[in-house]
Amino acid sequence: MSSTPDNCLFCGANVQTELVPPPDWHATDNRLILSCTCEGSCGSMLIDLEGKHSKIKSTVLELLNDVTQEELLFLSRSNSNWVDDVIYEPYMVQRLLEAQRAATIASDRFGFEDADVIGTAGGLDFSNILVMVEAGEGRFTIRVLGVEVEDNVVRSEAFWLNY
Ligand SMILES: [Zn+2]
């Protein structure tokens, strides 16, 4: 079992931790998951410390090793937007980091070089993450679609956005 962190993995503030059984809907092979209550601004979160994903060879802790301060701030702000506790496992963390990076690139390409990529809008659709962006020109959302989303779905969504 990994050691439990003394500080919030997203913001570094003090954190209260407890190993707890996972919710029924989360498969963990009966291992416990970490319940964290951040004393900073992140709120509470559940972390599957030893969770693996077939396509992601890193654990949550390993994924968080190489992130920037902007990416950590994105995770912190996103977590504070969730309505309920969500479980951070490698797939989810990878998707959130990809969304932050894609939204940052998209903001630059739209000409919003001073854009602040805030966080997710709080939805739980990790294939298609809605990212909130603030720029001098105003507030925007950028929807980051997963690579597995089929072309016709993307075209349909673009059609409705323009309707
Ligand atoms: Zn925190």
Boltz pocket constraint, residues with backbone or C-beta under 6 A from the ligand:
constraints:
  - pocket:
      binder: B
      contacts: [[A, 8], [A, 9], [A, 10], [A, 11], [A, 12], [A, 13], [A, 38], [A, 39], [A, 40], [A, 41], [A, 42], [A, 43], [A, 76]]
      max_distance: 6.0
